[in-house]
Amino acid sequence: MTREKQLIAEGWEKRTTYDEPRLSEIVDAYEELGFEVHLEPMSSSPEAECSTCLMADTDRFRTIYTRSR
């Protein structure tokens, strides 16, 4: 089972992938809306959307997952 499938099975919903400073702003917004937020390193799998542009610096990016509290 992939990490993404494991998170989804635990009730997490994949939202988007960003880097700073926008990442912190989006996390804060989801938390203000009452969501629990989890960050994962960007997936380097071939199925990751937009991966071609982001692969140059994968350590900068985090994928945001949320779930209701």
GIWOQUI-V174384 format. One record per backbone hydrogen bond with DSSP energy under -0.5 kcal/mol. CO is the residue of the C=O (numbers start at 1). NH is the residue of the N-H. Records with the same first field share a line. If there is no record, write none. Layout:
BEGIN
CO = NH / NH
END
This chain:
BEGIN
2 = 6
3 = 7
4 = 8
5 = 9
6 = 10
7 = 12
8 = 11
13 = 66
16 = 64
18 = 62
19 = 23
21 = 25
22 = 26
23 = 27
24 = 28
25 = 29
26 = 30
27 = 31
28 = 32
29 = 33
30 = 35
31 = 34
34 = 69
36 = 67
38 = 65
40 = 63
45 = 48
48 = 51
50 = 54
51 = 55
54 = 57
55 = 58
57 = 60 / 61
58 = 42 / 61
61 = 42
62 = 18
63 = 40
64 = 15 / 16
65 = 38
66 = 13
67 = 36
END
